[in-house]
Amino acid sequence: MPAVHIGIFSGSFNPIHAGHLILANYISEFTPLDEVWFVVTPHNPLKETDELLDDDIRLEMTRLALEEFDNIKVSDVEFHMPRPSYTIDTLTRLTNEHPDKDFTLIIGGDNWKKFQRWKEYKRLISHYRILVYPRMGEEMMIPEQFRASVQLIQAPIVEISSTFIRESIRNGKNMRAFLPSKVYDFIVRKGLYRI
């Protein structure tokens, strides 16, 4: 039986928004991947954590956002790993836990530019396929030696940032169009980001 091809899309999802869903929806429908898994990250080693909501709240928002998708799922695998979590360790664990699945890493062009800073980035490239999606204003080039495993995809560019959403909510703006409706209702009901 052929392996199921899974794309791993990691992030803090603080909060998950329409841009994340458009990208994952595009990748699950227009690339050879069978599913996309949102891996909610407790702590990104390259990011500050001052504004990070509680892990379980971000996981719940992601679950709410993905309820109506059959081939886009949420994973809390990194909640059960040492922190900070590194992508190579996450993919190794997922590969060991799901030997019937073939994992591909999904990253933005901004992350590809600093990929050499990632832990064991050469092992990531040699053991896993990587899909790189475009970001506004990022010129992307894949060096010849990586092209067998790293591929650029022409996904829609949706420039929405979680930071912009958090700041706008804090300033009393209605951000319903930027968020899945269940997530927006959850944020309003819980009074999130209104510091």
N, C-alpha and C positions, 0 to 999 in steps of 0.2 A: 504494500500500500504506500503510495507516495506521501512524502512529508507535507504537513500543512505549513504554508509559508506565512509567518507572522512578522509584521513590522512593529518595532518597539519605539514608541514616541514618549520620551521621558520629559518631565517638567514638574515645576512646583504647582502649576495650575492654580494660581492665587489671584483671581479665580480663573477657571476654565471659561473660554469665551467662544463666540461665533467663529473667529478666525481659526482656532484650534480644530473645530468641528469641520469647517470647510476643507481644511488641509487633509485631515484624516479621511474624510468622505471621498475626496478626490483620489487619495493614494489607494484606498481600499477598492475603488471602482476602476481606476485607470492604470494600475500597475499590476504585475503578476502576483502581488501579495493577496492572500486569502482573507486576512484579518489585520487590524491595527489594534495594538494594546497600548492604552495610556498608562504609563508607569508613573504613579504619583511619587515624587521624590521628597523624602523628609528634609534633606538639606543638600543643596548643590554646593560642592566644594569651591566653585568659582563665583558664588553669589553671596551677598550679605543676607542675613536672615531676620533683620529687624522687623520687617513687616509681614513675616510669614505667619499665616493663620495656623492654628492647630492642625496637625496632620490628618486627624480623623474628620475634621470639618472639610478640608480640601478633598479628601477621598469621597466623602458623601456628595459634595457638589459635582464631582466628576461622575459618580454613579448616576446621579439625577440627569446629567447632561446626556448620558449614553444609553439611557433606558430604551429608547425607541430604535436603536441601531442593532442589527443582528450581527454584523461583522466588525464592530468597533467595541472594545471591551476595556475594563479598567483592571489594573493589577496593583496590589499593595505589597509586592514581593520585597521592596526595599524597606518596608516597615519592620521586617524580620531579619535585617542584616545589620552588621556593624556600621556606625556612622562616623564620618560622612561616607555616603555610598558612591562607588565609582562604577562607571558603565561597564568596564570589563568584568568586574565581579558580578554585577547584575546579570549580564548576558551569560556568563559561565554558569551561574546558579540556575537560570531559566533553562539552559541547554541540558543541564543534569536532571532537572525536575521534569522536563518534557522532551524525552529523547525522540518522540515522534514528530517534533516540530522543528522547523528551520527558521532561525531568527535573523532578521535584517534590522539594522539600526537606521532610524530616521532622524536627520539633524538639519538645521538651517544653515544657510551659507555663512552666517556670522560665526557659527560654531566650527564650521569647516576651516575657516581662516585661522582659528586658534587650536586646531585639532592636535597639533604637536605638543600642546601643554597637557593633554589628557593622559591619564595613567595608562601605560602600556599601549599607546596608540598604534604601534606597529603590529602588536598582536591582534588588536581589534580589526585592523585592516586585513590581516592575513587569515583570520578565523571567521569573519562575518562580512556579509555584504552591507554596504552603506548607501542609503539614498539621501541625496542632498537636495533640499528644496530652496528656491530662490528667496532672497530677502531684498527689499527695496534698497537700491544704491550699493549693493554688494556685487562687485565683479568676481565671478567664480571661475576657477580653472582647476581641473584635476590633473596633476602631473601624470605623465605617461605610465610610470611604473605602478600607479594605483588604479588605473582604469579598468582592470579586470574585476575589481571588487567594489569600486566606488563609482556611482552613477548620478549624474545630474538629472533631475526631473523638472518638467515645466509646469509645476503646480501653480494655481492662481496665487497672486501675491495679495494678501489681505493685511493691511497695516493697522492692526488693533493691538494694543499692548495692555497687559494686565495692570501695569503701573498706571496708565491713563484711566482705566476703568476704576481702580481703587481711589485715585485722586478725585475723579469726577463724582463718585458716590459720596465721598467725604465732603464735597462741596455742594451736596444736595441735588445733583443732576439726576435726571431719569435716564438710566442706561439700558432700558429693556431691550432695545433693538440690538445691542451688542452682546447679549448673553442669552443662552438657552432659557426659555421662559421659566422652567422649573428652578433653574439656578438663580435667576433674578428674584423670583418669589421667595426662595430660601434665604437669600441675602437680606431682603427687606424684612422678612419675618424675624430673623435672628439679629437684625441691626448690625450686620457685619460691616467692617471698614469705616464705621462712623466714629473715628477716634477724636 
